[in-house]
Amino acid sequence: MARFQDLSTELVLGILEKVLPGDIESVSLTSKSIYWLAIPRLEEHRRLRKQYTSFQDWVANNPPNWRDTGGHLADLLCEIMTDARIGHYVKLMDLNLRYDSPRKGWKPDAVYEKRITRSRTRLQQDSKTSMEIIEEAIRATELIPTEEVDDWLDQIRSGNEDPLAALLLLHVPNLHTLRFMDCHTYWAESSYLLKMIQRVGEQGSAVKPYLSQLKNVAIIYGQRIEKLDFVKAFMSLPFLTSIETHSLTVDGRAHEANSAILPQPSNVKELSFRSGLVSEQALSELLGGVKTLKSFAYDFTQLWPDENEPTFDCITVMKSLEANASHTLEHLRLSARDIDQSGLAPLRGFHALRGVEFHTGPCWAVEASNGATLIGALPASIESLDMRWVDVTSDEKLREAFVGLVRESKTQLPHLRTLRVSTAHHEQSDTLFDCLASNETAQLNKMLSFDIQGPYDGGAIPAWVDRICTCGILSQNLRSTLELKR
């Protein structure tokens, strides 16, 4: 029986040329002779992996510090269309999409110069412009109807990168993480990227397994957006597990009923809304389509300085979480100026919950009667508690509250191992450090460690262990370290 290593050199080289990037290293280990023949291909593989694994087209800062680490989307697309292997290397895309003007250097009619690698033996016989290559890619894409082709081409030629991003997603089969900024509501309503994601979600693997490796999506909204279309579209992808938005504004007064309901259950496990406003109605609808949610974060931002300014409705949010994620949620983060602690009552039924973060205006430990109300709202499964606040409270109340919290946690939260506290005021962080690093406080719950953060720096106080002489010595050493840092 013929073996792979018995093949002629020409056949082996031909096979190596066809091997996908993810398999070339394992194939090269078949035998010593195969490995030596594969060395040029391996060298090319490592070069391409370093060059294309992470693609960025962000332009940050001001001259002379301009950076454009990834180049033009059009260039990347042309490279992939002339050598499909390149698309297999792209794992992360970080995009700052242009809509209204071409990116500097973009010349659609310029002849594309194909980059010839060492392993290539034949040069391209005919030269093509970038737009000709892109047009071929569009016409060959089954998810783009023939009647839309001219419109796609016109938009790309004008400098709109939104359709380029949509087309690229179909040619990067190993893409794992996508981050992009969507700045303009005008294009958001007729986004080619949005249309493509919707079509992939609707057709699933009926055409091709597009975006089957895409797990994480982060969307940064540059202007006020009142639609959840992008969130819905990405959540409909069967393989997506994490979606995060920044500065998303969905005004409850403009939200259309049922517009956020997913057409099918989503497999998203991590859902985060950072620095924005999502109406409780929209949240309830989104959470209704998620059945395996493990992490939920909501950073509520107040945006309207008028009498109709919305407030954070903790009770409604907790009811939605209770109805859809009480058996699966492991981490919860809520951030708002004012949060009604009475709304946290459903948390007692979240038996899978391991970590909670509360970012508020007043210090919750003080507001919660020495921590009793707060601890009473948390399930016994909690392992870490993170509290951050911005208001100032008296040192006496602060010490009393946290001593009470440490004392009560020993019996009511038997699995709690880490307490993180953060304040915007230097003096209060010092008070907390003195309180939590003392022998008396440590003796109340020997299993509990502390992480204290102030406006400039912070310090960790490990849980009590017998081999440490005294907590007093420990705290003295830590304080010396902090003083040196300051």
Secondary structure, DSSP 8 states (H G I E B T S, - for coil): ---GGGS-HHHHHHHHHHS-TTTHHHHHTS-HHHHHHHHHHHHHHHHHHHHHSEEE----S-TT----SS--HHHHHHHHHH-GGGGGG--EEEEE---SS--TT--TTSB------TT--S--SS--BHHHHHHHHHHT-TTS-GGGHHHHHHHHHHT--HHHHHHHHTT-TT--EEEEEE--HHHHTT-HHHHHHHHHHHHTTSS--TTTT--EEEEEESS-----HHHHHHHTSTT--EEEEES-EE-TTT--TTTT--SS-B---EEEEEEEEE-HHHHHHHHHTBSS--EEEEEE-----STT-----HHHHHHHHHHHHTTT--EEEEE-S---GGGGGGGGG-TT--EEEEEESS-HHHHTTTTHHHHHHS-TT--EEEEEE-S---HHHHHHHHHHHHHHHHHH-TT--EEEEEES-HHHHHHHHHHHTSHHHHHH-TT-EEEEE-SS-EEEE----TTSS-HHHHHHHHHHHHHHH-
